[in-house]
Amino acid sequence: MKEIKYIPLSEAAGLTPYSAEYLSLLACKKRLRAVRRQGSWHTTPEWVQAYLESVPQKSEAAEPTSPDG
């Protein structure tokens, strides 16, 4: 069985455009998969990637749609 490599959210923030504080909020709201270890949130690079793939990127969300469809 593969061992899970947990990283603190401060390290995970370097993999995202988000701060560690925002990642903590996402973990509390169960939007980012994470576990509490020694009193602080930890996640994995794979879980961070899964979250990033699940949310629309700003450039995609901000693109206007043409009325022609």
C-alpha positions, 0 to 999 in steps of 0.5 A: 500500500502506498504511503500518503505524503502529507504536507502542511497547508503553508507548503500546499499554498506554494502549489496554488494561487491561494494563501495557506489561510484560504486553503485552511478555510477550504479544508474547514468547509470540506472543499479541500480534502485535508486532515488535522495532524498535530493541531494543523491542517495537512493535505497532499499534492494530489488532493490539492491538484484535485481541488484545482481541477474541480474549480473553474479558473478565473480566465474561464469564468470571466470569458463573456459568452457571445449572444450567438451561442 
